[in-house]
């Protein structure tokens, strides 16, 4: 019972750390791409630690509830196959794509928009 509550709490903490990473990577107004990247490295480390710690909890077997019940072998997932770790890698991949897209748009399309403004 306590392990299952720990899994839920650790999963929620990993979601919150990924949310903080996204906020640091995209929603700091008035900063350049290099400043946003350096500021989000700490959040990236925190999110990675939280997701991998949650993944370790997801790898732990759940003990049977009654003493007479036989402990049958359950195929436990590998650490890289758990939901928090997969979510971490998917989120990092998506954020890298979005950062590259924002850099491209900032470098090539934003100057064109400012040049065509009425005076």
C-alpha positions in Angstrom: 0.0 0.0 0.0 2.8 2.4 1.0 4.8 1.6 -2.2 1.8 2.3 -4.4 1.3 5.7 -2.7 5.0 6.4 -3.1 4.7 5.6 -6.8 1.9 8.1 -7.3 3.7 10.8 -5.3 7.0 10.3 -7.1 5.2 10.3 -10.5 3.5 13.6 -9.6 6.8 15.1 -8.5 8.5 14.0 -11.8 5.6 15.7 -13.7 6.1 18.9 -11.7 9.8 18.9 -12.3 9.2 18.4 -16.1 6.8 21.3 -15.9 9.4 23.5 -14.2 11.9 22.5 -16.9 9.5 23.6 -19.6 8.8 26.9 -17.9 12.6 27.6 -17.6 13.2 26.6 -21.2 10.5 28.6 -22.9 8.6 31.1 -20.8 11.3 33.5 -19.5 10.6 36.7 -21.4 13.4 38.9 -22.6 16.1 36.3 -22.7 18.1 34.9 -25.5 18.3 31.2 -26.4 21.7 30.8 -24.8 20.5 32.3 -21.5 17.4 30.1 -21.5 19.6 27.0 -22.1 22.0 27.7 -19.3 19.2 28.5 -16.9 17.3 25.3 -17.7 20.3 23.0 -17.1 19.6 22.8 -13.4 16.0 22.1 -14.0 17.0 19.4 -16.5 19.2 17.7 -13.8 16.4 17.9 -11.3 13.8 16.5 -13.7 16.2 13.7 -14.7 16.8 12.7 -11.0 13.1 12.8 -10.2 12.1 10.8 -13.2 14.7 8.1 -12.7 14.0 7.9 -9.0 10.3 7.4 -9.8 11.3 4.8 -12.4 13.2 2.9 -9.7 10.0 2.9 -7.5 8.1 1.6 -10.5 10.6 -1.3 -10.8 10.0 -2.5 -7.3 7.8 -5.5 -6.9 4.6 -5.3 -4.9 4.4 -7.8 -2.0 1.3 -10.0 -1.7 -1.3 -8.8 0.7 -2.0 -12.0 2.6 0.5 -14.4 4.1 -1.0 -17.5 2.6 -0.9 -16.1 -0.9 2.0 -17.4 -2.9 4.4 -14.9 -4.4 4.2 -15.5 -8.1 6.8 -14.3 -10.4 5.8 -11.1 -12.2 7.9 -9.8 -15.0 9.1 -6.4 -13.7 9.9 -3.7 -16.3 13.4 -2.6 -16.8 14.2 0.9 -15.6 14.2 2.4 -19.1 10.7 0.8 -19.8 8.9 2.5 -16.9 6.5 5.3 -17.5 8.4 8.2 -15.7 11.6 7.5 -17.6 9.8 7.2 -20.9 8.0 10.4 -20.2 11.3 12.1 -19.4 12.9 11.1 -22.7 9.8 12.0 -24.7 9.6 15.4 -23.0 13.3 16.1 -23.5 13.0 15.1 -27.2 10.0 17.3 -27.7 11.6 20.2 -25.9 14.7 19.9 -28.1 12.6 20.0 -31.2 10.7 23.1 -29.9 13.9 24.9 -28.9 15.4 24.3 -32.4 12.2 25.5 -34.0 12.1 28.6 -31.8 15.7 29.3 -32.6 15.0 29.0 -36.4 12.0 31.2 -36.2 13.8 33.8 -34.1 16.7 33.9 -36.5 15.0 33.9 -39.8 11.3 35.0 -39.5 11.1 37.5 -36.7 13.4 40.0 -38.4 11.2 39.8 -41.5 8.1 40.6 -39.4 9.7 43.6 -37.8 10.8 45.0 -41.1 7.3 44.9 -42.6 5.6 46.8 -39.8 3.9 50.1 -40.7 5.6 53.2 -39.4 
